[in-house]
Amino acid sequence: MIINRLLTRKGWRVVAHSMLAAAGIGFLFVLTTMILSDIRHGYPPNWWISGAGIALSIWAVVLGSTLAKAELTGWR
């Protein structure tokens, strides 16, 4: 059963890495919503700060998905 697989050390690591990737996607969604809201209200967005946040969220997604894949394939 899938619950028994998640209760192992490897299962918890896969869940943690997947949550890191999901948090990066959520952070990217919040950033783009804020940028679009600022544009709609007529405020010019600061592209340096926005770009740093977007780069950080994409890095979290890539890191989380890479670590989860490494755990699932047994890569060392």
C-alpha positions in Angstrom: 0.0 0.0 0.0 1.2 3.5 -0.7 0.9 4.6 3.0 3.4 1.9 4.0 5.9 3.2 1.4 5.6 6.8 2.7 6.3 5.7 6.3 9.9 4.8 5.4 12.9 7.1 5.6 13.1 7.2 1.8 9.4 8.0 1.6 9.7 10.9 3.9 12.6 12.3 1.9 10.7 12.0 -1.3 7.7 13.8 0.3 10.0 16.6 1.6 11.7 17.1 -1.8 8.3 17.2 -3.5 7.1 19.7 -1.0 10.1 21.9 -1.8 9.3 21.8 -5.5 5.6 22.6 -4.7 6.6 25.5 -2.5 8.7 26.9 -5.4 5.8 26.7 -7.7 3.5 28.3 -5.2 6.1 31.1 -4.6 6.3 31.7 -8.3 2.5 31.9 -8.5 2.4 34.5 -5.7 5.2 36.6 -7.3 3.5 36.7 -10.7 0.2 37.6 -9.1 1.8 40.5 -7.3 3.6 41.7 -10.4 0.3 41.6 -12.4 -1.5 43.4 -9.6 1.1 46.1 -9.6 0.9 46.6 -13.3 -2.9 46.7 -13.2 -2.8 49.5 -10.5 -0.3 51.5 -12.6 2.9 50.9 -10.5 6.0 50.1 -12.4 7.4 46.7 -11.2 11.0 46.5 -10.1 12.4 43.9 -12.4 15.6 43.3 -10.5 13.7 42.3 -7.3 11.1 40.3 -9.3 13.8 38.6 -11.3 15.6 37.5 -8.1 12.4 36.1 -6.6 11.6 34.3 -9.8 15.1 32.9 -10.1 14.9 31.7 -6.4 11.6 30.0 -7.0 12.7 28.3 -10.2 15.8 27.1 -8.3 13.7 25.6 -5.6 11.5 23.8 -8.1 14.6 22.4 -9.9 16.3 21.4 -6.7 13.3 19.7 -5.2 12.4 17.8 -8.4 16.0 16.7 -8.9 16.3 15.5 -5.3 13.0 13.6 -5.5 14.0 11.9 -8.7 17.4 11.0 -7.2 15.7 9.4 -4.3 13.2 7.4 -6.4 15.9 6.1 -8.8 18.4 5.3 -6.1 21.0 7.6 -7.6 24.0 8.1 -5.4 
